[in-house]
Amino acid sequence: MKKTYKIDVDCANCANKMESAAQNTAGVKSAVVNFMALKMVVEFDEGADPKAVMQEVRRNCKRVEDDCEVYL
């Protein structure tokens, strides 16, 4: 399952950090951040709970870039 989330991030480098943090989160099959569109597309592992996984994605993104936001 793929879902798209609105994000708030200040620079392309920060967006790359967010993408990497999301990709390294358990339950995420793939994640792509589009800095220009301010969107993150996340594909979840089969059987994963998207809400729980996205809470962890948000925490991981805040660790690498504390002023970013992922709107769930």
VENWO-V931102 format. One record per helix or strand of 3 or more residues. SS is the DSSP state (~ for helix, > for strand). FROM is the first residue (numbers start at 0). LEN is the number of residues. If there is no record, write none. Layout:
# VENWO-V931102
ss-><SS/SS>
from-><FROM/FROM>
len-><LEN/LEN>
This chain:
# VENWO-V931102
ss-><>/~/>/>/~/>>
from-><1/11/27/38/49/68>
len-><7/12/7/6/15/3>
